[in-house]
Amino acid sequence: LTSPSSIICLCVSCAQAAGQECSSQCSCPSTPPQCAPGVSLVLDGCGCCRVCAKQMGELCTEKDLCDPHKGLYCDFGAPINRRIGVCTARDGATCVFGGMVYKSGETFQSSCKYQCTCLDGAVGCVPLCSMDVRLPSPDCPMPRRVKVPGKCCEEWECESPYRNSFVGSALAAYREEETYGPDPSMMRENCLVQTTEWSACSKTCGLGISTRVTNDNRECRLEKQTRLCMVRPCESQLEQSIRKGKKCIRTPRLSKPMKFEISGCTTTKSYRPKFCGVCLDGRCCTPHRTTTLPMEFKCPDGQFMKKHMMFIKSCACHHNCPGENDIFESMYYKKMMGDMA
């Protein structure tokens, strides 16, 4: 027999689901919610407000959508009851990671530093520790990350300039990212403007992300900037374009215009970008000179978003290449030069 308490809980759930139906007017908070790492910020089912998408196994409604970027959908069970369901993964290939098998759409922690998601045979991870970069300042001239006993994530420590030699301390301070400054001409009132170089693209093919840190703003506050990047398309057969007698094709350009796509959103304009090529002698080609340009994307729901994108001017081919399947491959690549945009 069903207990009275379970009946009460069921009725409360039904009332909550009924109260979540779409209304004629949108009433959204002034600022969108801050979602947990790896959770998508999506437009609700009413087309009104940005909300954090529901995850695998969580309750969902026609308004509270499941995370579409993880291949999840709301399983309502019987067609008669379409008020409340459970987020379920669509059929897809499983993932094998660390000796464990995960279903498509399943989220797990590979370690205390990363949260990962299996999506149709591929594993993507987001960091759980802060990825901020601290630039040298008068009150902390030589910052460095240190391991704290009992804690998973490293923390910043201000090292005394007299503890070690100048060279050794300077290398510790700049090991995260190299800076362009300080430039005396960039000195403002109570602010010495400093900007790091753009990091290497997070992917060797396909759309990735490049980051940098700057305090070039009104508040002189450190902030991380990101831009999209594509070193080369994943399914390009660039080897066929290498001329006879040559070992590399360094910076090929597409013959036809293309549009970039991210999470189902496509650019409103077409582009003919340059990409980094390939070599036949074991060398790898990476961006050397780049520029950053704004791009506008149009999404299926009619929304527009603006992103900055790296465009390659020239590439360099070298033997400083990462090993196959090396998750730290971006650390091997040379920093990109000549781009302050």
Secondary structure, DSSP 8 states (H G I E B T S, - for coil): ---HHHHHHHHHHHHHHHTTS--SS----SS-----TT--EEE-TTSS-EEE-B-TT-EE-SSS-B-GGGTEEEE-SSTT--S-EEEEE-S---EEETTEEE-TT-EEEEETTEEEEEETTEEEEEESS-------BTTBSSEEEE--TT-SS-EEEE--TTTS-HHHHHHHHTSS--B----GGGEETTEE--BB-----S-SSSEEEEEEEE--STT---EEEEEEEESS-TT--GGGGS-TT-SEE-S-B-SS-B--EETTEEESS-B--B---EESSS-EEEEEEEEEEEEEEE-TTS-EEEEEEEEEEEEEEES----TT-TTGGGTS---BS---
